[in-house]
Amino acid sequence: VLGLVQNMSVFQCPKCKHKTHIFGADGARRLARTLDLDILGDIPLHLNIREASDTGQPIVFSQPESDE
């Protein structure tokens, strides 16, 4: 399987749920089109993901009930 995963794709405000593309919205998609690859997924910029990553544990293992 070959494709791109866009890391830190979007930040969602925990209070109002507004989504902001801090690093731009289409960079990975443009790159995927240029390289003729698929986008395999997006990983949001989220505190829980960062904290789990800092401990070396994927969030799907450390917090399996999480929406992230």
Order of alpha helices (4+ residues) and beta strands (2+ residues): beta-beta-alpha-beta-alpha-alpha
